[in-house]
Amino acid sequence: MQRDERPGKVCIPIVEMGMEKALTAIRKASPLADLLELRVDYMRNPELPRLLKARRKPLIITNRRKEEGGRFQGDEKARGRILEEALSLGADYVDIEMRSEGSLIQALRAHQKSKKRETRIVLSFHDFQETPLRRDLQKLCDRMLRWEADVVKIVTFARSWQDNLNILDLITYAKERGQKIVAFCMGDKGKMSRVVAPMVGAAWTYASLSKDRASAPGQVTFREMRKIWESLR
């Protein structure tokens, strides 16, 4: 499949622990992906200047907190300092969870506005237990809209096929309000939403470089995603 025939953008997460392996993964993923997500919470000693210099595609810097599936070992202040450094260095995106301390989100927003070279903020929410009802998802989206993030990301766990429809409907809800959104379900029953989300207007979806490099349950590989999209042409 040619790149311009894709139904949407694909982000490949980089989930390596060491610098050299991360740099190698960035080189391998760049020709495939539309953008990359660097999970610095996986890394022992991330050297952000080197990692950002190596990018050939837009890069999301994510330092995921434990409560939402992350591996960062420090406190919130230390976690925030890494995201602020990424912003100062001109990362294309930084991802910050809505359930982070409000002062941390505000600091990133203020830092963003002070920079001439804009870094976009992804405000994210993850539920590893279930997918809320449609009306509750809409209320969640409304709360997130108040932060005026560049992109809202809502990811939930699918316990039924209906959960996929509820999360996909949220994409239309956000778009009608002028908000860019990434939304899909995790888990085996959520794979459908990962594939379909870009087709109904999600800013992008996520696919791993290989099966052993998935960053969340139910994440398909880039090759699997491409094969499914080709079959739907």
N, C-alpha and C positions, 0 to 999 in steps of 0.2 A: 504494500500500500504506500502511495506517495504521501508525503507529509501534508500537502494541501488538501488531501481527500479525507482526512480525519474528521469525525463529527465534533471534535473538541480538543482542548489542550490536555496533555498528560504531564503530571509531575512525578518524577522518580525520587523517592527518598534515599538519602545516603546515611546508612546506619552503621558505619564502621567505628571501631574504638580507637584506632591509631591514626596518626596523621598520614603516613604514606599510603595506607590502605584506603583512607578517605579520598586522597588525591587521585589514586588509581580509579576508584569508583566514579569520581566526578568525570574523569576522562572517558570512561566506558559509557556512562549514561548520557553524556552531553549530545552525541549524535542522534540519540533516540528521543529524548525528552524535549518538551517545550519549555519546561522549567524544572529546577531541582529543589529538593528540600534537604538542607543539611541539619541533621539531628545532633546538635552539639551536646545534648544530654547523654548521648551514647559515648562521647569521647572523653579520654583521660585528660589530655591537655590540648585543647583545640587552639591552633594558631590562626586566628581569624584573618589576619592580613594575607597569609599564604593561601588560605582556602578561598578567599574571595578573589584573589588575583588569578587563581586557576580556573575560575568559572568561564564558560563559553555560552552559557544560557542564564537567564534570570535565576537568582538563588534566594530561597526562603531560608532564613535562619530561625530555627526552632530550638528552644531550650525547655522541653516539656517537663512540667511538674509531675511528681509521682502520682498525685491524685487523679491525673488524667492520662495515665499510661506511660509517663516519662521515667527517666532514670537519673535525673539530676540529684546529686548528693548534698549540695549545700543549702543554705537558707535562701529566703526570697530576695534579700538584698544582693547576694552574690549572683543569683540567677538573673536578676534585673540588670546588673552591671554588664553581663555578657551581651544581653540584648541591646543595651545602650551603646556598647562598643561596636556592635554590628551596624547600628544605625549611623554612628559617627564615621564608620569606614565606608559607608555608601552601599550597604547591602540593598538588594532590590526589594526584599520584603523582610519583615520580622513578624513572627507569630507569637501572640500573647493570649493566654486563656482569659475569658471573661471572668472566671471565678478566682483570678489572681487578686492580690490586694489592689484596691482602687487607686492607691497612691502610685503603684508601679505602672498601671495603665496610663494614669495622668502624666507621669514623668516621661513616658515614651512619647505620648502625644505632644507634650511641650517640646521635647527634644526634636521631634519630627518637624515641627513648625519652625524651629530655629535654624534648620539646615537649608542651604540653598539647593542641594542635591537631594531631592525627595526620596525617601524610603517609604514604601507603602506598608501599612499595618494590617495584618490579618488578625481579627479578633475571633478566637475559637472557643468552641464548647464541645465536650465529649461526654457521652453517657455510655458506659460499658455494660450496663444492665438491661436497658430497654429502649424503646422508642416511644416518647410521649404521644398522647393523642394529638390529632391535627390542630385543634384549637390551642393546646398547650405549646406546641411547636411555634405557632404563630405569635403567642404571647412572649415566648422566649426570644424570637426574632425581633419583636418590637422593642424589648429591653436592650438588645444588642445594638439596635439601630441608634439608640440615644448616644452611644459612644462615638458615632460618626467615623467608624473605621473604614478603610478603603475596601476591605473584603471581610465579609462575615463567613465563618466556617462552622457548620453544625453537623456533627457526626454522632450517630446513635447506634445502638445494637438492635438488630432485627430479630424478633422472636416469631414473626409471622410474615407471610408474603405481603399482607396489607401494610406493614410498616414501610416497605419500599415505596408504596404509592403515597403514603403520608409525607415521607421526607422529600420525594420528588415534587409533590404539590407545593412544598415550601419554597422551592426554587422560583416558581411562578409568583408566589406571594411576595417574595423579596424583590424580584425584578419589577413588579408593578409599583414598588415604592422607591425605585431607582437605586437599589442596593445590589452590588455585586456579591454573589454568594457561592460558596462551595458547600454542598450538602449531599450526603449519602449515608447508607447504613453499613455497619460492620457485621462480621459473622458470616457463616455460610449462606444463610438466607438473605443476606444483604448484598451479595455479589451483583445481583441484577441492577441495583441502584448505582453501583460504581460505574457500570458500563453505560447506563442510560443517562446519568446525570448531565454530561456535557451536551447530549442531544436535546435536552429541554432547557438549556441555558445556563448551566453551572459554569463558573469561570474556568474550572479545570477539575480533573479527577486524579486519583493517585494510583500508580502501578509500580510494583517493585522491579528491581533489576533482575532478580532471580528469586526462586521460591524461598530460599533460606535467608533472604534479605528483606522480608516483609516487615513493615513497621506497625501493622495493626492486624487483628483477626479478619480473615476474609479477603485480604488484599491480593488481587491477582497480579501476575507478572505482566510486564509490558508486552511480551510476546503473546500471552494469552489474550490480553485486551485487543491487540491489533488483529489477532485471528478472528475474534468475535465480531469486531467491526467490519472486517472484510466479508464475513459471511452474511452480514446485513445489507450489504451494498446492492 
